[in-house]
Amino acid sequence: MYKVQVNKDRCRNHIQYDWWKYLVGGLVTVFLWIMITEFNKPRMPPDKKIELFLVGDYILDDSIDSISDDILEDFPHLLDVHVQNIPLGVDMETDYLGRQKLMVMLGSQTGDLYVFDRDEFKQIAEQGVFVPLDDFITENKDLIGDRDLEMHRATIFEEDAEVTVEHYFGIPMGDIELFDNTGFDVSDKLIGIMSYSKNQTTAFDVLKWILNDGSIN
């Protein structure tokens, strides 16, 4: 009977030349897991839940749970607050997996609020996925203060025609202390509300809560 001998050199060569197979397999597994989870998730009225995605640095799980609990406490009409971290830029593999997950989330129109670093935000904003915040900024000047606001161009469709618009789609988070000691550095990040959010009214309230460092006052 033919026997396959396994040794360190064989394993090392196998991993060296076939690493991409494991990466692809991992991506497929993550994609399927996300799809199955979303499909089997109990359907909840859109006005009873909020999803916040923190894209970039790692954030500690305990911090995520704490932020979710605080939002639930201050917004008692909500039944579910889902705060999720999508790490990017940590290393090549993590970045690749994170970007695949991000594409799935955006492609499936998942999430109400997203936080990105400045360059990433600009690229996403160009796709026209954020709600203009011009009126919100005007109405909340006491919270916005002297932040370095920047308008972004976005391509949208109006009557089947592409139109380029320019609005404030994101708000800098540099002086927000809510994420201190969580591992998530907000010094060069912006937060925006998704145009496809089915709970935009509460999303605006949660945005105000975040800008006010976790206070509704």
Legacy VTK file of the C-alpha trace (Angstrom):
# vtk DataFile Version 3.0
C-alpha trace
ASCII
DATASET POLYDATA
POINTS 217 float
0.000 0.000 0.000
1.289 3.447 -0.912
1.960 5.629 2.114
2.295 9.396 2.131
5.050 10.551 4.419
4.371 13.825 6.196
7.304 15.840 7.476
8.157 19.465 8.200
9.577 20.118 4.722
6.458 18.783 3.004
4.218 20.881 5.256
6.361 23.978 4.699
6.277 23.564 0.903
2.557 22.867 0.931
1.811 26.023 2.876
4.215 28.091 0.767
2.588 27.192 -2.546
-1.018 26.555 -1.500
-1.587 29.350 1.058
-4.030 31.082 -1.277
-6.341 28.064 -1.160
-6.713 28.473 2.583
-7.313 32.208 2.158
-10.005 31.670 -0.482
-11.573 28.943 1.641
-11.640 31.301 4.600
-13.267 34.067 2.562
-15.937 31.706 1.270
-16.604 30.506 4.809
-16.927 34.089 6.110
-19.236 35.033 3.221
-21.471 32.005 3.735
-21.551 32.548 7.483
-22.644 36.172 7.020
-25.311 35.227 4.503
-26.679 32.374 6.631
-26.660 34.538 9.756
-28.486 37.355 8.023
-31.003 34.967 6.445
-31.794 33.199 9.716
-31.813 36.319 11.868
-35.291 36.986 13.317
-36.912 39.813 11.418
-37.232 42.920 13.543
-39.076 46.135 12.659
-36.529 48.567 11.180
-37.420 51.269 13.705
-36.491 48.936 16.577
-32.826 48.393 15.732
-29.643 50.287 14.940
-26.410 48.962 13.438
-23.131 50.819 13.838
-19.989 49.661 12.001
-16.559 50.771 13.214
-14.116 50.273 10.345
-10.350 50.424 10.820
-8.611 49.710 14.124
-9.360 46.747 16.331
-11.780 47.517 19.147
-12.055 45.414 22.267
-15.148 43.187 22.478
-15.964 44.465 25.966
-15.968 48.010 24.609
-18.363 47.056 21.818
-20.738 45.472 24.324
-20.504 48.520 26.583
-21.340 50.941 23.763
-24.264 48.769 22.646
-25.630 48.627 26.207
-25.296 52.395 26.656
-27.211 53.084 23.431
-29.940 50.635 24.436
-30.219 52.330 27.816
-30.574 55.812 26.343
-32.874 54.724 23.502
-35.407 52.452 25.230
-37.596 52.150 22.134
-34.813 50.111 20.479
-34.816 46.345 20.900
-31.440 45.670 19.272
-28.244 47.678 18.928
-25.595 45.973 16.852
-22.105 47.496 17.041
-19.575 45.686 14.881
-15.875 46.163 14.217
-14.317 45.570 10.783
-10.515 45.726 11.218
-8.473 47.023 8.275
-4.768 47.594 7.744
-3.542 45.345 10.550
-1.804 42.918 8.177
-2.337 41.725 4.611
-4.613 38.806 5.455
-6.721 40.708 8.006
-7.048 43.652 5.640
-8.171 41.378 2.786
-10.728 39.589 4.949
-11.938 42.897 6.384
-12.438 44.432 2.953
-14.335 41.368 1.741
-16.618 41.610 4.755
-17.033 45.358 4.222
-18.045 44.774 0.589
-20.621 42.202 1.715
-22.066 44.583 4.320
-22.287 47.510 1.924
-23.512 45.346 -0.949
-26.286 43.887 1.192
-27.153 47.388 2.477
-26.448 46.442 6.061
-25.860 49.082 8.725
-27.187 52.515 9.655
-24.005 54.336 10.648
-20.417 53.757 9.535
-17.108 55.102 10.814
-14.132 55.204 8.409
-10.747 56.878 8.367
-10.638 60.040 6.294
-9.275 58.582 3.033
-11.523 55.530 3.191
-14.544 57.721 3.897
-13.871 59.868 0.846
-13.773 56.824 -1.432
-16.996 55.410 0.007
-18.736 58.798 -0.121
-18.056 59.071 -3.854
-20.401 56.111 -4.331
-23.341 58.142 -3.017
-24.136 55.872 -0.075
-24.234 58.533 2.669
-27.020 60.909 3.685
-26.175 64.633 3.362
-25.609 66.111 6.816
-25.808 69.802 5.894
-29.023 70.474 7.836
-27.927 68.323 10.778
-24.665 70.276 11.062
-26.505 73.602 10.942
-28.944 72.469 13.651
-26.207 71.092 15.924
-23.496 73.717 15.763
-23.060 73.452 19.537
-21.933 69.817 19.114
-20.021 70.277 15.874
-17.995 73.246 17.142
-14.842 74.055 15.196
-14.386 70.610 13.666
-12.551 70.497 10.364
-15.616 69.850 8.201
-15.072 68.865 4.596
-17.497 68.553 1.720
-17.324 65.431 -0.436
-18.426 64.858 -3.989
-20.809 61.989 -4.678
-22.361 60.502 -7.787
-26.082 59.845 -7.500
-28.854 58.957 -9.934
-31.728 61.298 -10.651
-34.273 60.150 -13.214
-31.828 57.546 -14.554
-29.129 60.188 -15.068
-25.846 60.430 -13.150
-25.525 63.648 -11.181
-22.536 64.865 -9.187
-23.420 66.567 -5.917
-21.372 68.042 -3.091
-22.433 67.871 0.549
-21.215 67.327 4.064
-21.554 63.545 4.299
-19.361 62.918 7.332
-18.435 64.512 10.643
-14.880 64.330 12.062
-14.629 62.483 15.389
-11.241 63.705 16.548
-12.320 65.217 19.876
-14.816 62.495 20.849
-13.855 60.730 24.092
-16.473 57.965 23.884
-13.944 55.572 22.326
-11.033 56.341 24.630
-9.323 53.189 25.965
-11.151 50.952 23.473
-8.288 50.534 21.004
-10.300 52.347 18.326
-8.494 55.565 17.389
-10.965 58.193 16.135
-8.407 60.983 15.671
-8.631 60.884 11.862
-12.021 59.233 11.371
-15.399 60.425 10.146
-18.886 59.104 10.825
-21.802 59.116 8.418
-25.342 57.786 8.036
-26.173 55.403 5.225
-28.698 56.512 2.621
-30.272 53.040 2.650
-30.826 53.056 6.432
-34.416 52.135 7.252
-34.206 53.884 10.597
-32.700 57.233 9.722
-34.611 59.158 12.384
-32.989 57.152 15.182
-29.681 57.056 13.285
-29.560 60.871 13.447
-30.349 60.727 17.173
-27.593 58.148 17.748
-25.165 60.273 15.716
-25.982 63.196 18.002
-25.487 60.896 21.015
-22.044 59.831 19.750
-20.970 63.421 19.051
-22.078 64.275 22.586
-19.826 61.531 24.009
-22.651 59.181 24.884
-25.106 61.671 26.296
-28.601 62.569 25.110
-28.521 65.942 26.895
LINES 1 218
217 0 1 2 3 4 5 6 7 8 9 10 11 12 13 14 15 16 17 18 19 20 21 22 23 24 25 26 27 28 29 30 31 32 33 34 35 36 37 38 39 40 41 42 43 44 45 46 47 48 49 50 51 52 53 54 55 56 57 58 59 60 61 62 63 64 65 66 67 68 69 70 71 72 73 74 75 76 77 78 79 80 81 82 83 84 85 86 87 88 89 90 91 92 93 94 95 96 97 98 99 100 101 102 103 104 105 106 107 108 109 110 111 112 113 114 115 116 117 118 119 120 121 122 123 124 125 126 127 128 129 130 131 132 133 134 135 136 137 138 139 140 141 142 143 144 145 146 147 148 149 150 151 152 153 154 155 156 157 158 159 160 161 162 163 164 165 166 167 168 169 170 171 172 173 174 175 176 177 178 179 180 181 182 183 184 185 186 187 188 189 190 191 192 193 194 195 196 197 198 199 200 201 202 203 204 205 206 207 208 209 210 211 212 213 214 215 216
